[in-house]
Amino acid sequence: MKLSGLLARQQESLPGIAGIARVERRSGDVLRRVRSGDIAVIDHADLDRRTAEALVSAGVVGVVNAVPSISGRYPNLGPEVLLSAGVALVDGVGPEVAHRVKDGAKIRLHEGGVFVGDREVGRGTQQDANSVADLLIEAKAGMSAQLEAFSANTIEFLRRERTLILDGVGVPELTVPMAGRQVLVVAPGYGHADDLQRLRKYIREYRPVLIGVESGAEALRKAGYKPNVIVGDPDGIATTMLKCGAELVIPAHLDGHAPGLERIQDLGIGAVTFPASGNPEDLALLLADAHKASLVITVGFQATLGEFLDRGRSGSNPSTFLTRLRLGSKVIDGPAVAALQRSRTPVSAVVLLVASVLLVVVVALLVSGLGTAFLGVLADTGDDVSAYFKGLFT
């Protein structure tokens, strides 16, 4: 016991960042197992923003990537998210790191090296803000090739889903009335919780229909709201949210198979499926449009070109692009609505303006010499009113 305690203290005194290793065996599985204080060991080229946000939300202290987090094909956003949150990033360690590091073992990151105790098991590039900025500048040259590929994918998607995009065929029926109402769709994108907080005044004033996309439903609950509709794979949604009374819409493959439907059936909850190849966020927008919403406000959606081309969305970007075209001016990003709400003239400013006008009138009367006569008239009027009311009670 004394020897093990001594070794533990020696490891704690070693330089660098230490944590429990969570090794990715299958694509995306580490996101379900990682916890606060862990170090994620992944094999994820062109680390996208959504994956990085999930790692930051889980509270990781470091990320070891077997391959480059920015390959140069296009300027992906994941590494910036990690570094902005203070998460250490070691890149290009090599695929053998997944075999040299045991899942659940304590590892340490220091100056690009990956250590188990004092033994180095891998070495890569320790990224910082400057190195990532340089890589992103170089990667911008690859955007033209990505846009060409995107154009081809868009044509293919439109050929496959033209009846859905053009005519709304396949959109499930809902009992929640949306016709002529505003709809707020909350997705688990970057900054969604903060944007939702800024929209409290808008929600209180307009009372929109609330649609939560996957964990966006949980964000609505934490903000004090109950979603009317939840869209997403039930396996990624808490049981309490599934049972909150909202209508459930489960994305399904084009062959009709809906992942997570078995869980809904086991819980004895009703749900409808939405067969389409788009992502859940786009399906939520199509739901609102098909049910004749007057306006659709989005929170946690991708908005910039960089986000639009991000790797994590590449399979569904044509869906996102065409869905936005379908809704046109009906869809507005939540931060814009919050900014417009803040720009309204506050009540205090109106009160100050009225007080200033009254002060100017009083000063003008006094300076002009009419003030005394005006005050006399007010006094006489006051006496008349007082005498009238006294006469009513005598």
C-alpha positions as CSV (number, residue, x, y, z in Angstrom):
1,M,0.0,0.0,0.0
2,K,2.8,2.4,0.9
3,L,4.6,1.7,-2.4
4,S,1.5,2.2,-4.5
5,G,0.8,5.5,-2.7
6,L,4.3,6.7,-3.3
7,L,4.0,5.8,-7.0
8,A,0.7,7.7,-7.2
9,R,2.2,10.8,-5.6
10,Q,5.2,10.6,-8.0
11,Q,2.8,10.5,-11.0
12,E,0.9,13.4,-9.7
13,S,4.1,15.4,-9.4
14,L,5.1,14.8,-13.1
15,P,4.6,17.7,-15.5
16,G,1.7,17.9,-17.9
17,I,-2.0,17.1,-17.8
18,A,-3.2,13.8,-16.4
19,G,-6.5,12.0,-16.7
20,I,-8.2,8.7,-17.3
21,A,-8.0,7.5,-20.9
22,R,-11.2,6.8,-22.8
23,V,-10.1,5.1,-26.0
24,E,-12.4,5.2,-29.1
25,R,-12.8,1.6,-30.4
26,R,-15.7,2.5,-32.8
27,S,-16.5,5.8,-34.4
28,G,-18.3,8.0,-31.9
29,D,-18.4,5.5,-29.0
30,V,-16.0,7.6,-26.8
31,L,-18.6,10.4,-26.6
32,R,-21.0,8.1,-24.7
33,R,-18.3,7.0,-22.2
34,V,-16.2,10.1,-21.5
35,R,-16.5,11.9,-18.2
36,S,-15.2,15.0,-16.5
37,G,-11.5,14.9,-16.1
38,D,-10.9,12.2,-18.7
39,I,-8.6,12.3,-21.7
40,A,-10.3,11.2,-25.0
41,V,-8.2,9.1,-27.3
42,I,-9.8,9.3,-30.8
43,D,-9.1,8.7,-34.5
44,H,-11.0,11.6,-36.1
45,A,-9.6,13.4,-39.1
46,D,-10.8,17.0,-39.5
47,L,-12.3,17.2,-36.0
48,D,-15.7,18.9,-36.4
49,R,-17.3,21.4,-34.2
50,R,-20.2,19.2,-32.9
51,T,-17.8,16.4,-31.7
52,A,-15.5,19.0,-30.0
53,E,-18.5,20.6,-28.3
54,A,-19.6,17.2,-27.0
55,L,-16.1,16.6,-25.6
56,V,-16.1,20.0,-24.0
57,S,-19.5,19.5,-22.5
58,A,-18.4,16.2,-21.0
59,G,-15.5,18.0,-19.2
60,V,-12.5,16.4,-20.8
61,V,-9.1,17.9,-20.0
62,G,-7.3,16.6,-23.0
63,V,-7.8,15.0,-26.5
64,V,-5.3,12.7,-28.2
65,N,-6.0,12.3,-31.9
66,A,-4.4,9.5,-33.9
67,V,-4.6,11.6,-37.1
68,P,-4.4,15.3,-37.8
69,S,-7.4,17.3,-36.4
70,I,-7.0,19.6,-39.4
71,S,-6.0,17.8,-42.6
72,G,-6.0,20.9,-44.8
73,R,-9.0,19.8,-46.9
74,Y,-11.1,22.7,-45.5
75,P,-11.1,24.9,-42.3
76,N,-12.9,22.7,-39.8
77,L,-13.8,24.2,-36.5
78,G,-13.3,21.5,-33.8
79,P,-9.8,22.3,-32.7
80,E,-10.6,25.9,-32.1
81,V,-13.5,24.8,-29.9
82,L,-11.3,22.6,-27.8
83,L,-8.5,25.1,-27.3
84,S,-10.9,27.9,-26.5
85,A,-12.3,25.7,-23.7
86,G,-8.8,25.1,-22.4
87,V,-8.6,21.4,-23.5
88,A,-5.2,20.2,-24.5
89,L,-5.0,18.7,-28.0
90,V,-2.2,16.4,-29.2
91,D,-2.4,15.6,-32.9
92,G,-1.1,13.0,-35.3
93,V,0.0,10.5,-32.6
94,G,-0.6,7.5,-34.9
95,P,-3.1,4.7,-34.9
96,E,-1.0,2.5,-32.7
97,V,-1.8,4.7,-29.7
98,A,-5.2,3.0,-29.4
99,H,-3.4,-0.3,-28.8
100,R,-0.7,1.1,-26.5
101,V,-3.1,2.9,-24.2
102,K,-5.5,0.7,-22.2
103,D,-9.0,2.1,-21.8
104,G,-9.4,3.3,-18.2
105,A,-5.7,3.7,-17.6
106,K,-4.3,6.9,-16.3
107,I,-2.2,8.8,-18.9
108,R,-0.4,12.1,-19.0
109,L,0.1,14.7,-21.8
110,H,3.2,16.8,-21.9
111,E,4.8,18.7,-24.8
112,G,3.3,16.5,-27.5
113,G,4.1,13.3,-25.7
114,V,1.6,10.7,-24.3
115,F,2.8,9.0,-21.2
116,V,1.7,6.1,-19.0
117,G,3.5,6.9,-15.8
118,D,7.0,8.0,-17.0
119,R,6.9,5.8,-20.1
120,E,6.2,7.5,-23.4
121,V,3.7,5.5,-25.5
122,G,3.1,8.0,-28.3
123,R,4.2,11.4,-29.6
124,G,2.4,13.9,-31.8
125,T,2.0,17.7,-32.2
126,Q,0.8,19.7,-29.2
127,Q,-1.6,22.2,-30.8
128,D,-2.1,25.8,-29.6
129,A,-4.0,28.8,-30.8
130,N,-1.3,30.0,-33.1
131,S,-0.7,26.6,-34.8
132,V,-4.4,26.0,-35.3
133,A,-4.8,29.5,-36.8
134,D,-2.0,28.8,-39.3
135,L,-3.5,25.5,-40.3
136,L,-6.9,27.0,-40.8
137,I,-5.4,29.7,-43.1
138,E,-3.8,26.9,-45.2
139,A,-7.0,24.9,-45.2
140,K,-9.1,27.7,-46.7
141,A,-7.5,26.8,-50.0
142,G,-9.4,23.5,-49.9
143,M,-12.8,25.0,-49.7
144,S,-13.3,25.2,-53.5
145,A,-12.9,21.5,-53.8
146,Q,-15.4,21.0,-51.0
147,L,-17.9,23.3,-52.6
148,E,-17.7,21.3,-55.9
149,A,-18.3,18.1,-54.0
150,F,-21.2,19.7,-52.2
151,S,-22.8,20.8,-55.4
152,A,-22.7,17.2,-56.7
153,N,-24.2,15.9,-53.4
154,T,-26.9,18.5,-53.5
155,I,-28.1,17.3,-57.0
156,E,-28.1,13.7,-55.8
157,F,-30.0,14.6,-52.7
158,L,-32.6,16.5,-54.6
159,R,-33.1,13.6,-57.0
160,R,-33.7,11.3,-54.0
161,E,-35.8,13.6,-51.8
162,R,-37.4,15.9,-54.3
163,T,-41.0,15.1,-53.3
164,L,-40.2,15.8,-49.7
165,I,-38.4,19.1,-50.3
166,L,-40.7,20.4,-53.1
167,D,-44.1,19.1,-51.9
168,G,-43.7,18.0,-48.3
169,V,-44.6,14.4,-49.1
170,G,-43.8,12.1,-46.1
171,V,-44.1,14.8,-43.4
172,P,-46.0,13.2,-40.5
173,E,-49.1,14.7,-39.1
174,L,-49.0,16.2,-35.6
175,T,-51.7,17.3,-33.2
176,V,-49.9,20.4,-32.0
177,P,-51.4,23.4,-33.8
178,M,-48.8,25.4,-35.7
179,A,-50.8,27.0,-38.5
180,G,-50.3,30.8,-38.3
181,R,-48.1,30.5,-35.2
182,Q,-44.4,31.1,-34.6
183,V,-42.2,28.1,-33.9
184,L,-38.9,28.0,-32.0
185,V,-36.6,25.1,-32.9
186,V,-33.8,24.4,-30.4
187,A,-30.9,22.1,-31.6
188,P,-27.8,21.1,-29.5
189,G,-25.5,23.4,-31.5
190,Y,-22.8,25.8,-30.4
191,G,-24.0,28.3,-27.8
192,H,-27.6,27.0,-27.8
193,A,-28.1,27.4,-24.1
194,D,-26.9,31.0,-24.1
195,D,-29.0,31.9,-27.1
196,L,-32.1,30.4,-25.5
197,Q,-31.5,32.4,-22.4
198,R,-31.4,35.6,-24.5
199,L,-34.8,34.7,-26.1
200,R,-36.7,34.6,-22.8
201,K,-38.4,37.9,-23.5
202,Y,-39.4,36.7,-27.0
203,I,-40.8,33.5,-25.7
204,R,-42.8,35.3,-23.0
205,E,-44.2,37.7,-25.5
206,Y,-45.0,35.5,-28.5
207,R,-45.5,32.1,-26.8
208,P,-44.2,30.1,-29.8
209,V,-44.5,26.4,-30.4
210,L,-41.4,24.8,-28.9
211,I,-39.6,22.0,-30.8
212,G,-36.5,20.4,-29.2
213,V,-34.1,18.5,-31.4
214,E,-32.4,15.7,-29.5
215,S,-30.7,17.2,-26.5
216,G,-32.1,20.6,-27.4
217,A,-35.3,19.3,-25.7
218,E,-33.3,19.0,-22.4
219,A,-32.0,22.5,-23.0
220,L,-35.6,23.8,-23.1
221,R,-36.4,21.9,-19.9
222,K,-33.4,23.4,-18.1
223,A,-34.5,26.9,-19.2
224,G,-37.9,26.3,-17.6
225,Y,-39.9,25.4,-20.7
226,K,-41.7,22.2,-21.8
227,P,-41.2,21.3,-25.4
228,N,-44.3,20.7,-27.5
229,V,-42.5,18.4,-30.0
230,I,-39.2,16.4,-29.7
231,V,-37.4,15.3,-32.9
232,G,-34.5,12.8,-32.8
233,D,-33.2,9.3,-32.0
234,P,-34.8,8.2,-28.7
235,D,-31.5,6.5,-27.7
236,G,-29.9,9.9,-27.3
237,I,-32.8,11.5,-25.3
238,A,-33.3,11.1,-21.6
239,T,-36.3,9.0,-20.4
240,T,-37.7,11.9,-18.5
241,M,-37.9,14.0,-21.6
242,L,-39.4,11.2,-23.6
243,K,-42.2,11.0,-21.0
244,C,-42.7,14.7,-20.6
245,G,-45.8,14.7,-22.8
246,A,-44.3,16.2,-26.0
247,E,-45.1,14.7,-29.3
248,L,-42.2,12.5,-30.5
249,V,-41.0,12.4,-34.1
250,I,-38.3,9.7,-34.8
251,P,-36.2,10.1,-37.9
252,A,-36.3,6.9,-40.0
253,H,-34.2,5.5,-42.9
254,L,-35.8,5.6,-46.3
255,D,-36.5,1.9,-45.9
256,G,-38.7,2.7,-42.9
257,H,-36.4,1.5,-40.2
258,A,-36.3,3.9,-37.2
259,P,-33.4,3.6,-34.8
260,G,-34.6,3.8,-31.2
261,L,-38.2,2.9,-32.0
262,E,-37.8,-0.2,-29.8
263,R,-37.0,1.9,-26.8
264,I,-40.2,4.0,-27.3
265,Q,-42.2,0.8,-27.6
266,D,-40.7,-0.6,-24.4
267,L,-41.6,2.7,-22.6
268,G,-45.2,2.5,-23.9
269,I,-45.0,6.0,-25.5
270,G,-46.6,7.0,-28.7
271,A,-44.5,8.4,-31.5
272,V,-44.5,9.0,-35.3
273,T,-41.7,8.3,-37.7
274,F,-40.3,10.6,-40.4
275,P,-38.6,8.6,-43.2
276,A,-36.0,10.9,-44.8
277,S,-32.2,11.1,-45.3
278,G,-31.9,14.6,-43.8
279,N,-30.6,15.3,-40.3
280,P,-33.0,15.9,-37.3
281,E,-32.6,19.7,-37.4
282,D,-33.7,19.8,-41.0
283,L,-36.7,17.5,-40.3
284,A,-37.8,19.8,-37.5
285,L,-37.8,22.8,-39.9
286,L,-39.7,20.8,-42.5
287,L,-42.3,19.8,-39.9
288,A,-42.8,23.5,-39.0
289,D,-43.1,24.5,-42.6
290,A,-45.5,21.7,-43.6
291,H,-47.8,22.6,-40.7
292,K,-47.9,26.2,-41.9
293,A,-46.0,28.0,-39.2
294,S,-45.9,31.7,-39.8
295,L,-42.2,32.1,-38.7
296,V,-39.5,29.7,-37.6
297,I,-36.8,30.8,-35.1
298,T,-33.7,28.5,-34.9
299,V,-31.4,28.1,-32.0
300,G,-28.2,26.0,-32.1
301,F,-28.2,25.7,-35.9
302,Q,-25.2,26.2,-38.2
303,A,-25.1,29.6,-39.7
304,T,-21.7,30.4,-41.3
305,L,-20.0,28.9,-44.3
306,G,-17.3,27.3,-42.1
307,E,-19.9,25.6,-40.0
308,F,-21.9,24.6,-43.1
309,L,-18.8,22.8,-44.6
310,D,-17.8,21.2,-41.3
311,R,-17.0,17.5,-41.5
312,G,-19.6,16.4,-39.0
313,R,-22.4,17.7,-41.2
314,S,-21.0,16.7,-44.6
315,G,-23.4,13.9,-45.1
316,S,-26.5,16.1,-44.6
317,N,-25.3,19.5,-45.9
318,P,-27.4,19.2,-49.1
319,S,-30.4,18.6,-46.8
320,T,-29.6,21.7,-44.8
321,F,-29.0,23.9,-47.8
322,L,-32.2,22.8,-49.6
323,T,-34.3,23.0,-46.4
324,R,-33.2,26.6,-45.9
325,L,-34.1,27.4,-49.4
326,R,-37.5,25.7,-48.9
327,L,-38.4,27.9,-45.9
328,G,-36.8,31.0,-47.4
329,S,-37.5,34.2,-45.4
330,K,-39.7,32.2,-43.0
331,V,-36.7,31.0,-41.0
332,I,-34.6,33.4,-38.8
333,D,-31.7,32.6,-36.6
334,G,-32.3,33.1,-32.8
335,P,-29.4,35.4,-32.1
336,A,-30.8,37.9,-34.7
337,V,-34.2,37.8,-32.9
338,A,-32.5,38.4,-29.6
339,A,-30.6,41.3,-31.0
340,L,-33.8,42.9,-32.3
341,Q,-35.5,42.4,-28.9
342,R,-32.7,44.2,-27.2
343,S,-32.8,47.1,-29.7
344,R,-36.3,48.0,-28.8
345,T,-36.7,51.3,-26.9
346,P,-36.8,50.5,-23.1
347,V,-39.6,51.9,-20.9
348,S,-37.1,53.9,-18.9
349,A,-36.0,55.8,-22.0
350,V,-39.7,56.6,-22.7
351,V,-40.3,57.9,-19.2
352,L,-37.1,60.0,-19.3
353,L,-38.2,61.5,-22.7
354,V,-41.7,62.4,-21.3
355,A,-40.1,63.9,-18.2
356,S,-37.7,66.0,-20.3
357,V,-40.6,67.3,-22.4
358,L,-42.6,68.3,-19.3
359,L,-39.6,70.1,-17.9
360,V,-39.1,72.0,-21.1
361,V,-42.8,73.1,-21.1
362,V,-42.6,74.3,-17.5
363,V,-39.4,76.2,-18.1
364,A,-40.9,77.8,-21.2
365,L,-44.0,78.9,-19.3
366,L,-41.9,80.4,-16.5
367,V,-39.6,82.2,-18.8
368,S,-42.4,83.6,-21.0
369,G,-44.2,85.1,-18.0
370,L,-47.3,83.0,-18.7
371,G,-46.4,80.6,-15.9
372,T,-48.2,82.6,-13.1
373,A,-51.4,82.9,-15.2
374,F,-51.3,79.2,-16.1
375,L,-50.8,78.2,-12.4
376,G,-53.7,80.4,-11.5
377,V,-55.9,78.7,-14.0
378,L,-54.9,75.3,-12.6
379,A,-55.6,76.5,-9.1
380,D,-59.1,77.8,-10.0
381,T,-59.8,74.5,-11.8
382,G,-58.7,72.6,-8.8
383,D,-61.0,74.6,-6.5
384,D,-63.9,74.1,-8.8
385,V,-63.4,70.3,-8.9
386,S,-63.0,70.2,-5.2
387,A,-66.2,72.2,-4.6
388,Y,-68.1,69.9,-7.0
389,F,-67.2,66.8,-5.1
390,K,-67.9,68.4,-1.8
391,G,-71.4,69.3,-3.1
392,L,-72.1,65.6,-3.9
393,F,-71.7,64.6,-0.2
394,T,-73.6,67.5,1.4
